[in-house]
Amino acid sequence: MFCIFCKIIAGEIPSYKVYEDESALAFLDINPVNPGHTLVVSKKHFVNFEEADEETLCQVIKIVKKIGLSLKKNLAVPGYNVAVNNDPVAGQAVLHLHFHVIPRLDNDGLKPWPHQEYQENQAEEVLNKIKIN
């Protein structure tokens, strides 16, 4: 059974295609944060970001850039967010690698996630666990 994005790529489910090439497809999100909210998906099925090979990631991120530039130029938005929800705990609803390109407007109500401060010695402890040498 293919995922919903695989079905869109195969043409089994209609979509509002923004861009397509041999490596990826970009289409409008059916539940946009703002008009123009576009999903960029790899045509190869990868569940998440780290499963994808580097060549695919490079190809897809180039398309993300093209979409962002098109949003700024053609919708006259001052900026956009690029987001990847990696794994269900991070909000990934469709288990197929995809990037959100979300047009932003002044006072559009979309708030950044809350921030917190590290507790004493916590930054060093985390750094020692995740540092790549």
Beta strands, then each sheet from edge to edge (+ up, - down):
strand 1: 17-20
strand 2: 24-28
strand 3: 38-42
strand 4: 79-83
strand 5: 98-104
sheet 1: 1+ 2- 3+ 5- 4+
end
